[in-house]
């Protein structure tokens, strides 16, 4: 059915249908969009039979730009705590009449939205899902607080669900920073990866984020985390200028993939990464077309006066 085809998109980012519900928290809407204003509130579909039993999809658009998506098992008690939910998170925007959300748009076109009174339609090229406005709105903030609390749960399954939940929330999950830093020491790599991604999405403005991302860049025992850290520092842009020496080290001594990611990050940092220009030029010599192109683009971003200079050979 259309409703559950929408929900299946969330499985592409690691949401497992093994519990009573799934919840999506997201942030950032386009200010001034009339549809973004009208959509605020809670919506739900009719109950329908699925391979997991009778289910109802619920979705809430909060005033603060946070979206909550829930697939409720109607054979269970009506009210279920966040700790019993599978959760994931992603930033979203409403642009024109389209919902732009990483969790939904992976492998899918952007769904179009239409509101007619108390009915919300979400449709793509192959299906339409209809929601009815609920009389009572739920609290997004309490959902996030519950997820943050569950990061410290003794039950590893509950802790993993919470990690999925705060992964894309962003600054709203700032209270999770201490727990996420602890989870970077977990014995399982997928826990460490999710924790690092969550910290990156919280952003460098929050105390304690930037130092730990730089630390993971230098973690020779976990090259996968080093690559994620390099990508994250690239997202931070000029705010990651103190990471330049560590990125130069990865450029020179990291594996091929992480060296490319470090080069891109240095370019995104911009003029504050000027000290990296000699290392970028040297690194690109004798490399393939991809590496030379990445180095050239990074140098141009760092020093605009280099735009007309020949590429490293």
C-alpha positions in Angstrom: 0.0 0.0 0.0 1.1 3.6 -0.6 1.4 4.5 3.1 3.8 1.7 3.8 5.8 2.2 0.6 6.5 5.7 2.0 7.6 4.1 5.3 9.8 1.6 3.5 12.0 4.5 2.3 13.1 5.0 5.9 14.6 1.5 6.0 17.3 2.7 3.5 18.9 4.7 6.3 18.9 1.9 8.8 15.5 1.9 10.4 14.5 -1.7 11.1 10.9 -2.8 11.3 11.4 -5.0 14.4 9.4 -3.1 17.0 6.1 -1.4 17.6 6.7 1.9 15.9 9.1 4.1 13.9 9.7 7.8 14.4 11.4 10.4 12.3 12.5 13.7 13.8 13.8 16.4 11.5 14.5 20.1 11.4 14.7 23.2 9.2 11.8 24.3 7.0 11.9 27.1 4.4 10.7 30.3 6.2 7.8 32.1 4.6 6.4 29.2 2.7 2.6 29.2 3.0 2.4 25.4 2.8 5.1 25.1 5.6 2.8 27.2 7.8 -0.4 25.4 7.0 1.2 21.9 7.5 2.0 22.5 11.2 0.2 20.0 13.3 -0.4 16.2 13.5 -1.8 14.0 10.8 -2.6 10.3 10.5 -3.7 7.7 8.0 -6.4 5.1 8.4 -5.5 1.8 10.0 -4.5 -0.8 7.4 -3.4 -4.4 7.4 0.3 -5.0 6.7 2.7 -8.0 7.0 3.5 -6.6 10.5 -0.2 -6.4 11.6 -2.6 -3.5 11.7 -0.7 -0.3 11.3 -1.4 3.4 11.2 1.0 6.0 9.9 1.2 9.3 11.9 3.2 12.4 11.0 3.6 15.7 12.8 5.1 18.9 11.6 6.1 21.1 14.5 6.3 24.9 14.6 10.1 24.6 15.2 10.6 22.8 11.9 10.8 19.3 13.5 8.9 16.5 11.8 7.9 13.3 13.6 6.9 10.2 11.6 5.5 7.2 13.4 4.3 3.8 12.2 2.1 2.5 15.1 1.2 -1.1 15.8 -2.5 -0.8 16.5 -2.5 -4.3 18.2 -0.4 -2.7 21.0 -1.5 -0.3 23.7 -2.6 3.1 22.3 0.2 5.1 23.9 3.8 3.8 23.6 6.9 5.4 25.1 9.7 6.6 22.8 11.9 3.9 24.4 9.7 1.3 22.6 10.1 2.9 19.2 12.5 2.5 16.4 13.7 6.0 15.5 15.7 7.9 12.9 16.2 11.6 12.2 16.9 13.9 9.2 16.8 17.5 8.3 14.1 18.6 5.9 12.8 21.5 3.9 9.6 22.3 2.2 10.4 24.0 -1.1 7.3 25.1 -3.1 5.0 22.1 -2.8 7.7 19.5 -2.3 9.1 17.8 0.8 12.9 17.6 0.7 14.2 15.1 3.3 17.3 12.9 3.1 15.4 10.0 4.7 12.7 10.1 2.1 14.5 11.3 -1.0 17.2 8.5 -1.1 16.3 6.5 -4.2 13.1 8.4 -4.6 11.8 11.6 -6.2 10.7 14.4 -3.9 7.1 13.9 -2.8 4.6 16.7 -3.5 2.3 17.9 -0.8 -1.2 19.3 -1.0 -3.5 20.4 1.8 -7.3 20.6 1.4 -9.0 21.5 4.7 -8.1 18.7 7.1 -6.6 16.4 4.5 -2.9 16.2 3.6 -1.8 14.4 0.4 1.7 13.2 -0.1 2.3 11.9 -3.6 5.0 10.9 -6.0 5.0 9.4 -9.5 3.5 6.1 -8.4 1.4 6.6 -5.3 -0.6 9.0 -3.1 -0.8 8.8 0.7 -3.6 10.7 2.4 -3.4 11.9 6.0 -6.2 13.4 8.2 -5.4 16.2 10.6 -5.5 15.0 14.3 -7.3 17.1 16.9 -4.4 16.9 19.4 -0.7 17.5 18.7 2.1 15.6 20.3 5.3 17.1 21.7 8.4 16.8 19.5 10.7 18.0 22.3 9.6 15.2 24.6 10.4 12.7 21.8 13.9 14.1 21.5 14.4 14.1 25.2 13.4 10.4 25.3 15.9 9.5 22.6 18.7 11.3 24.4 17.8 9.5 27.6 17.9 6.1 25.8 21.5 6.7 24.6 22.5 5.7 28.2 20.2 2.7 28.4 21.7 -0.6 29.5 19.7 -2.4 26.8 21.9 -2.3 23.7 19.0 -2.6 21.3 17.3 0.4 22.9 20.5 2.3 22.8 21.0 1.5 19.1 17.4 2.7 18.3 18.2 6.0 20.1 21.4 6.4 18.1 19.4 6.1 14.9 17.0 8.6 16.3 19.5 11.4 17.1 21.7 10.8 14.0 20.2 13.6 11.9 18.4 15.7 14.5 21.2 18.4 14.6 21.6 21.1 17.2 18.3 20.1 18.9 20.2 17.0 20.2 22.9 19.0 21.9 22.1 17.4 25.3 23.2 14.1 23.8 26.9 15.2 23.3 28.3 13.5 26.5 26.5 10.2 25.7 27.6 10.3 22.0 31.2 10.9 23.0 31.0 7.8 25.3 29.5 5.8 22.4 32.5 6.6 20.3 34.3 4.1 22.4 31.8 1.3 21.9 33.0 -2.1 20.9 30.9 -2.2 17.7 31.8 0.0 14.7 28.3 0.8 13.7 27.6 2.4 17.1 30.8 4.4 16.8 29.9 5.5 13.2 26.4 6.6 14.2 27.6 8.5 17.2 30.2 10.4 15.1 27.6 11.3 12.4 25.3 12.5 15.1 28.0 14.7 16.6 28.8 16.1 13.2 25.2 17.0 12.5 24.9 18.7 15.9 27.6 21.1 14.6 30.9 22.7 15.6 29.2 25.6 17.5 28.4 23.2 20.3 31.2 22.8 22.9 33.0 19.5 22.7 32.0 18.6 19.1 34.9 19.9 17.0 37.8 18.5 19.2 36.3 15.0 19.1 35.8 15.0 15.3 39.4 16.0 14.9 40.4 13.3 17.3 38.6 10.7 15.2 40.3 12.0 12.1 43.6 10.9 13.7 42.2 7.5 14.8 44.5 5.2 12.8 42.7 2.1 14.2 39.4 3.2 12.6 40.0 4.4 9.0 36.3 4.4 8.4 35.7 6.9 11.2 38.6 9.0 9.8 36.8 9.3 6.5 33.5 10.3 8.2 35.4 12.9 10.3 37.0 14.4 7.2 33.7 14.7 5.5 32.3 16.3 8.6 35.1 18.8 8.9 34.4 19.7 5.2 30.8 20.4 6.1 32.0 22.7 8.9 33.9 24.9 6.4 35.9 27.8 7.9 34.7 26.8 11.4 37.1 23.8 11.2 40.2 25.8 10.6 42.0 24.3 13.6 41.7 20.9 11.9 44.0 22.0 9.0 47.2 20.3 10.4 45.4 17.0 11.0 43.8 17.1 7.5 47.2 17.7 6.0 48.5 14.7 7.8 45.6 12.5 6.5 46.3 13.9 3.0 49.9 12.8 3.2 49.6 9.6 5.2 46.0 8.4 4.9 44.7 5.7 2.5 43.6 6.8 -1.0 39.9 7.4 -0.1 40.6 9.3 3.1 43.2 11.5 1.4 40.7 12.5 -1.2 38.2 13.4 1.5 40.8 15.3 3.4 41.7 17.3 0.2 38.0 18.2 -0.3 37.7 19.2 3.4 40.7 21.5 3.1 39.1 23.2 0.1 35.9 23.7 1.9 37.7 25.4 4.9 38.8 28.0 2.4 41.5 30.7 2.9 42.2 29.6 6.5 43.7 26.4 4.9 46.3 28.3 3.0 49.1 26.3 4.7 47.8 23.2 2.9 48.4 24.5 -0.6 52.0 23.0 -0.9 50.8 19.7 0.5 47.9 19.6 -2.0 50.1 20.4 -4.9 52.7 17.7 -3.9 49.9 15.1 -3.2 48.4 15.5 -6.6 51.7 14.9 -8.5 51.6 11.6 -10.3 48.1 10.9 -9.2 45.1 10.0 -11.4 42.7 12.5 -13.0 40.3 12.4 -10.0 42.9 13.3 -7.4 44.4 16.0 -9.6 40.9 17.5 -10.1 40.1 17.4 -6.4 43.4 19.1 -5.5 43.0 21.8 -8.2 39.5 22.6 -7.0 40.6 22.7 -3.3 43.5 25.0 -4.1 41.1 27.3 -6.0 38.7 27.5 -3.0 41.6 28.3 -0.7 43.2 30.9 -3.0 41.0 32.4 -5.7 44.1 33.9 -7.3 45.1 30.3 -8.2 42.1 29.9 -10.5 44.1 30.6 -13.7 47.2 28.6 -12.7 47.9 25.2 -14.3 46.7 22.0 -12.5 49.2 19.9 -10.6 50.7 17.2 -12.8 
